[in-house]
Amino acid sequence: MREPLPPRRTPDRQKARPTWLLGRAAARSSALLAAAFADHGDGLRGYHYRLLAALEQWGPESQADLGRDTGIDRSDVTGALRELEDRGLVEREEDSGNRRRKIVSVTPAGVAALRRLDGVLDDVQKALLEPLSAAQRRQFTEIMALLGDS
């Protein structure tokens, strides 16, 4: 599916609606992230980052639990983990208690890749929030967290 084009004009009755504004901000954020991963991600994408971050923070986990915890579809988790494993960034081993279950862990190379991607994402955050003052950035982040948790 093709990315939607940014609108050339927006009807006045829509311009100030929070849902419209959030959608535009999300579209800009997604575009910045996609470009940053394309330019500096060494072939890795956002869901690779999310999986590596989850494994680094929470430790080894089954593929199924990892998918549920990160909100990534099961089939997408399997493919992404295969890509990460091929690069030596994660390891998958049979669970001794259930041979059909795979336990995934991040490797030292995966932690290093995660640290490098942290820098890429830090740059995206700066670009996204550049129009805001430091106080506005903190306030924006707090408000977005409230809206996301509601």
C-alpha positions, 0 to 999 in steps of 0.5 A: 500500500502506498503512503498517503500524500500530505494534504495540500489544503485542510478544511477550516472545520477540521484544522483545529480538531485534536484528532486531525492534529494528532493524525498529522503529527503521527504521519510526520513522526512515522515519516521521520522514523522511516527515513531515519531507519532507511538512512541509518538503520543498516536494514533494521526497522522499527519493529526490530528495534522494539524487539531488541529493546524488549529483550534487553529490558525484560530478558529472554522470553518466548516468541509468543510472549514477546509478540504479545508484550510488544504488540507485534503480530505473531507472524511478523515476530517470527519473520523479524526474529529470523532476520535478527537471528541471521544477523547474530543479534538474537538467539533462539533456543528450544524451551527444555519444557516445551520443544515447540516453544522457542526462547529468544535472547538478545546477543551482545551484538544485538545490544550494540545494535540497539545502542546504535539505534538509540542514537538514530531514534534520539535524532528523530525525537529532536527533529520531531520536537524541534519547533517546541521549547524545552518546557513545551517538549516536556509538557507535550510528552506528558500530555501524549503519555496521558492520552495514550494511557487513557 
